[in-house]
């Protein structure tokens, strides 16, 4: 019986491997490329090979197809240096090699690869009180672009809000990325105790270009960084490719100030003992929310957590899901006129026979109501929707949909 090979080899150049080693902790694609040998079912048929960095553009990938490999070998031409190699953007070649790689992972690989290949002249330094004041101010910026340029804390009037940071430098410092003229390219607060080391939200003049370097610094120095660089992601952190959900609190030594900064992560503040946290403690009038751009504090209920995504939103952006007994972000729901309630998109389907959203799980549907609607729609070509809903409500008084 003839032997059938169950694996396939992927051959990469030393130059490419050097780049892949730098990004492997944050890239599934990089880890797969470094693995070299793969089960045959995980790679595409007749996949590309002899993968390297393009010699004409270091931000692109070069490769050979099986047909081109055979052709070059037949004439004795070197596979790595041949002018007949194909050149492609780093994200576009993945589908020519691997099966079932998510678009997010493809995009992540492309971004990380370009970041490594586009060397920038910068240096990192950790600063304390005076440095925090200086680098929050827009006068220190390399340019007012990206998330850094959009910061609400960059103005002269905000300098007085920063005392929470500048008076507690035993707990919080700031990592800054500066150019050769000491102008700010990016910044991130660093929260450090014996138990936790957290890098707060990363602000840069070009997030696609520079965030990677902050995350690499965090990995190299034992810090967890936010999984998503957004104000409403406070509970998910990453480090070296691992994600955790973590409720964290810090006790401030100095906390009685007139004004307070806008905070991305540790925004829940106990005014009685100076504890700040990335989660909402038990409800209390003493708990304030530090998410104002004018130095003031919001009350406890200003933000609520979507119980589905674990992200925070303004209360008005959320809705209560009766059948699940949970509050979620409105963007995750659809509204059913028939049931007069919100339904999670994942749990809903649009039923043309009633021209409305109903439950995918038929056990949750009120079939008496649905059949009444279908019958009415079938027997009349013109009916006011308000009148139909009135009829439905009369049925619902006897049989509830949940």
N, C-alpha and C positions, 0 to 999 in steps of 0.2 A: 504494500500500500504506500502510495507516494506521500511524502511528508508535506504537510501544509503549515507554513509559518504562521504563528499566532501574534507576532509582534512586528513592529515597523520601527526602523531607526531614523531619527532626525539628527542631521549633522549641522552643527553651528560653528562659526568661526570663533577664534580666541577673543577677537575684538568685541564681538557681540556678547560673548559670555561675560566679559568684564562689565559691560553695561547691565546685563541681566542680574548679575550678583548684587548690584547696587539697589535694584528695585524689587527683588524677589519677595521680600517680606510684605510688600504691598500689592503684588501682582500675581494672579493665578497664571496668566499667560507666560510670564517670565519663569515661574517655577516649572511649568510644563516644558518649556524650551530647554531648560537646564537638565531636565530628566533624561533626554535623548531617546530612550527606548520606551515605546508605548504599545498597549494592546491594539491590535489591528482595528477593532471596532471603535476606537476613540479618535482615529484620524480619517480624513477623507480619502477616497480612492484616488490613486495616482497623485498623491500630494506633492507639493513642492519640497525642495531640499537644498542643501548647501547654502544655508541662510547666513547672511552677514550684514554688515553695515554698508550702505552704498558708498562707493569711493568718490562719487560726484556730489553727494549731498548727505552729510552725516546725520540728518534728521529723517532719512528714509532707509528702508530695508532693501537689500538685494537678494535674489534667489534664482534658482534654476528649476525648470519643469523636468519631469522624467524624460521627455523627448529631447529637450535641449542638452541634458546630461549625456544621453546616449550619443547625440551628435558630436559633442565636444570630445568625448572619450574616443570616438572613432577616428578623429583627426589628431589626437594627442595634445589638445589644447588644455591649459591649466583651468580647472573648474572655478577657482577662486578669483583669478585675475582676468578672466575672459571679458572682452567688451560685449559679449552676447548675453550677459547676465540681465535679468529683469530688475527694475527698480520700482518701488511702490511705497506709499505712505505706511507708517507703522501699524495703523489699525486695519488697513485694507487686506493685509496678507494673512491675517489670522484664519479667516474662513477658507483659505486655500490649503490649510494645514489641519486644523482641529475641528471636531464636531462639537456642537452644543456648548459653545462659549457665549455667555450672555453679552448683550450689547454694552452693559455697564462695565464688564471686565475688559472688553475690547477697548472702550474709550479710556479706561484707567491706564491700560498698558500704553496706549498711544501717548497719553499725556505724560506719564512718567518717563517714557523713552525720550520724548522731545526735551523734557526738562533736564535730563542728564546730558543730552547731547548739545544743548544750548547753554554753554558755560556762561555764567554771569559773574561779574566782578562785584563781590559783596563779602561782608564778614558779619558774623554774629557776635553779639555781646549781651551780657545780662546786666541790667541797670537797676538801681534802687530809686530812692525818693526823688532826687533832682532829675535823674534821667527819665523817670516816668512823666514828670511834669513837662519836660522838654519835648519828648517824643510823642506825647499826645497832641501837642500843638501843631497846627498845619504849617507853621513856618519852618518846621524841621523836615517836611516831606520832600522827597525826590520829585513827586508830582501828585496832584490831587486827582487821582484816578483809581479805579478798582474799588474794592470794599474799603480800603483805607481812606480814599477820597470821599467816600459816602458816610464816614463815621460821624455820628451826631455829637461826639465828644471832642472834636478837633478845634473848637473855637476858643478864643480868649476868655469868654464868659464862663466856659466850662472848667477852667483851671481850678476854681474854688470848689468844684465838686469832687476833686480827686483825693481828698484827705483820707478817705477810707483806705486807699492804696499807700499813700505816702507816709502815713502814720503807722502802718502795720507791715513794714518791710521784713520783719522776721517771718512773716507768713506769705507775703506776695511780693514778687519782683516782676520784671518784664524782660522778655527776650526781644531784642531788636535786630533787624537786618538793615545794615547801612551800606551805602555805596562808597566809592573811594573818596568822596567829598564829605563823608559822614552824614549824608542826607538819608532820611528814612525810606526804606523800600517796604518794610513790613514790621509788624509787632504782634506779640501775644503775651498776655499775662501768665505768670507761672505761680501756681499755688503749691506750697511745699510744707508738709508736716512729716513726722516720723512714719505715718501710716500711708499717706497719699502724696503723689506727685502728679499734678494735673496741668496740662497746657490748655489755657482757655482759647476762645475763638481767635482764629488767625485772620488778621487784617493785612492786606498787601495792595500794592498798586496794580498788580496783575495776578489774580488768584491762580489761573491756569499755569502761569510761569513759575510762581514762587512758593505756593503752599507746600509743594512736595518737599522743599528743603527744610521747612519748619518741622514737618512730620518726621523727616529723617533725623533731624536734630533731637526731637523728642524720643524717638526710638533709641538713638545712641546714648541718651542721657537718662533713660529710665522713666520718662514721662508718658502718661496717657493723654491722648488728645481727643477732641470732640469728633465723633463719627461723622457728623455733618456740620459744616461750618455755618450754622444758622442760629439765630437768637432763640428759637423755640426748641431746639434740641439741647436739653440739659442733662439727660440721663444716660445717654449712650456714648461710650468711649472706645477708642481703638489703640492698639499698640502691637507692632510687629505682626500685623495681619489678624490679630485676635480682637473680637468685639465683646464688650461687657456692658451690662445694665447695672448702674451703681448709684445708690443714693448716698450723697456725701454732704457733710456739714463741717464748717470751720468755726472756731471761737475767736472772735476778734478781741485783741487787747484794748484797742481804742475804737469806739464806735458811736460816740455821742457827738454828732456833727450837725451843722445847720442844713447842709445840702449834701446830696449823695450822687454818685455816678450812675449812669445807665449801665446795667450789668447783663451780660449775655447768658451766663451760666448760673452763678450763685446769687440769684435774684430775690430769694425769699429771706427776709431779715427779721429776726426777733429783736425788737427794740428794747426788751427788758434785760437781756443778757448778752447781746452782741453776737448771737449765732447767725451765720448765713448758711444757706443750703441750696442745693440744686433741685430740691423736691419741696412740695408743700407740706409743712407740718400740720398737726391738728389745728382746726380753725380757731383763731383767736384774734381779737381786735389789736393785739400787740404785734401781730405778724404783718409786715408791710411788704410790698412788691417794689423792687428797685429796677424799674424799667421805664423811667421817665427821662426825657432829654433836657428837662429844665431844672434838674436838681431836686425835685420834689419826690415824694413817695406815694405810690398807689396803695389802696387798701388790699386786704387779703384776697378778695374775690375778683380782682382785676383780671387775672389769668386763671384759666382752668386747663387741666390736662385732658387731652383726648385719650379716653381709656382704651382705644383701639391701637393707636400709633405710639402712645406715650410721649407725644409732643405737646407743647403748650400753645394755647391760642387765647385771644381775647374772648371773654364770655359770649359776646354777641355773635361770634363766628362758630359757635357750637350748638348742638341740638341734643335733646334727650331721646334715646331710643327705648320706647316703652317695652318692647318684647324682650330686650336684652338687659333692661334696667341699667343702662350706662349712658354717659354723655360723651359725644364724639364730635369731631370736626365736621362741619356741614359738607365739606368737599368730598367726604366719604359716603354720602347718603343721596338718596333720591326721595321725592315726596309722593306718596300715594294719596290721591284725592278720595278714592273710594274708602280707604281705611282712615283717612284724615290723620296720617302719621308718617314719620320718616322711617325709611328702611335702608339698611346698609346696602351699598351697591353690590357687594359680594353676595348678598342674600336675595337680591331682587331680579326680576325679569319683567320685560315689558310685554304685556298681553294685548295683542291687537284686537281680540274679541271684546275687550272691555275698554280699550284705549287708555290703559293706565298701568302703573307699576303694581305688581303683586309679588308674593313670596315665591322663591324657587321651590322651597320645601312646602309641598301641598298641605302638610299637616298644620301649617301656620295660617293657611288661607281659610276664609269664611266662604265656603262654596255656595251657601244659601244666598249670600249677598252677590257673589259673582254671577251666579245663574240668573238672578233677578236682573242684573245689569245686561247680561247677554240677551235675555228674553226681551227686555225693553228696547234695546238697540235693534234687535231683529224685527220687531213689530212696528216700529215707527221710524220714519226717515228724518223727522224733525222733532227734536225735543230739547228744551232748555236744560243745560247741564245742572243748573241750580235746582230745577224741579226734580231731576233724576236723583240728585244727592239727597233731597228731602225724602224721596221714596226709600232710598237706601238706609237713611238714618232710622226710619221707622222699623225697618227689618232688624237693624243693629241693636235696637232697644231690647229685642228678644234674644238675639244671638250675637255675641261679641266676636271679633275676628281673632282674638288671641286665646 
